[in-house]
Amino acid sequence: MLRVAVVGSGPSGCYTAQSLVQLDPGVRVDVLDRLPCPYGLVRYGVAPDHEKIKSLQNNLRAVLEHERVRFLGGVEAGPGGVPVARLRELYHAVVYCMGAATDRRLGIPGEDLPGSWSATQFVAWYSAHPDAVDGGFLRDARSAVVIGVGNVAVDVTRMLARGLADLSPTDMPQAALSALAASGVTEIHMVGRRGPSQARFTTKELRKLGTLPGTEVTVDPAELAPDPGYRDPSALPAPQRRNVEALRGWAEAPPAAARRRIRLRFFLRPVELLAERDHVRAVRFERTAPDGQGGVRGTGRYEDIEAQLVLRSVGYRGVPLEGLPFDARTGTVPNLAGRVLREGVVAPGEYVAGWIKRGPTGVIGTNRPCAKETATSVLEDAHLLERKTVPDDALTALRAEGAHPVEWRGWQSIERAEAELGASLGRGVVKIPDWRSLLNAAHGGAP
């Protein structure tokens, strides 16, 4: 029987496990995760008001409850946990599905000023990730700038404009809910360096901004006009054409009275974050223009936008795992159809799937074919992999070496504790935000 470890319990890890057990009735899979909770970015990266997307947890749950799949939370691969080499000794094959764990940087002066955060840090905070810091994101903030025009940028913009009535029914941790409900942010600028036809957000997510109570969405027609795709959208792909149509509607709408205002800005490139008393006070942008080749060029004209809070959302990047090869240029593990390549040669028994395999592209569903390709590679190699002798039960070996895995019943204990916490607060399920409480709940204690 082929024994496989899948490192990471997000969509790519769960879909890999699913493909393995569906394609071969003789495979057993341990899904390992550093966190005691499964589901990866579906739990910790999807905005709490995205109920439909968060319902994907039900699909992932079905995978992890399969009779030949076992969830082992609280098990870290690499330094400080189980070394990569040791995992290879415990399993016939190891599939790494770690995602892209860090943010791309702007590379401009002032980027690390207090008040400037990556969108990932902000999302982790309101999603109750146990590694998140409560940095007082909203303290004394009246105006916020979100740099980026993808779906994550739309998510954090929407969260900044949400009120207590909108967020209370979600599973957002209580501290984040209270802070957002008391927020003094009334002006939110979401800014892109290119034009509206090149924005990465989807129309469905974009249009949600226009449904927020007490919030006006504005777009300056002059910032849309330089985009050839805006002037004549007929040649654009359908998704970009729908984006342009939504933006055109806001640009042509008359002003409205509202407590909060979201300003969608285009053709502005950040060049510096400006400080006052060692805290960000504004972002300096250079006006850009189309260069005729799909990019933009600087114009030498500048504009400062006031902000006491800056959220940077310009993409993700994979990070190396000690013991695995890594391509620093692409932020991925070199691979051939999911098989890890060491100095250009396939390393039997080592595989990757998800963002660490292909880079941070696509939506959740993109992970399905990616995972299936990797699972197929594993099974094609099975005749070689099964020659290796591995322990009858890796869990026993992991415990003997000091690991304390949280099994599925431990995760179910966390779920019960989160339901109890929500009931005590007069809400639905409320996520537990810290390591100590999660682990205590996993072992049957009160959160």
PyMOL commands that set and color helices and strands:
alter all, ss='L'
color gray80, all
select helices_A, chain A and resi 11-23+41-44+51-54+56-64+84-90+119-126+151-161+164-167+174-181+196-198+203-211+221-224+228-231+233-235+238-252+355-358+364-380+382-385+394-400+408-424+435-442
alter helices_A, ss='H'
color red, helices_A
select strands_A, chain A and resi 2-7+27-33+69-73+93-96+102-103+116-118+143-147+187-191+215-219+260-265+268-276+279-290+296-306+309-312+316-317+335-336+339-342+345-352
alter strands_A, ss='S'
color yellow, strands_A
deselect
rebuild
show_as cartoon
